[in-house]
Amino acid sequence: MIPVPVGPNGVDLAAVAETVARTTPGLIYLTPALQTPTGTVMTESAGREIVRIAAESAVPVIDDRVLADIELETPPHRRWPGTTRRGW
């Protein structure tokens, strides 16, 4: 597991892109609907960027929504465009 920084809008996209390019991981695991422990919610545009990075690198994404139904101040984002429950 290779951690990347998380900011106010979720995972650091530049760090994800750099890490994927440098390490060629077997998958990308994210909790975008309510990131633990920060509680951030990834924006839809950030989700699209993750999908782009993953598709260009042929790396699958696990979108862990275990906490998606917990509503704090910001509602969780919808499923990323171009994806389904079974992938893209």
Protein Blocks (a to p, Z undefined) as FASTA:
>chain_A
ZZddddfeocafklmmmmmmmnopabdcddfklccfklpacdfklmmmmmmmmmmnopac
dddfklmmpccfbccddddehiafkbZZ
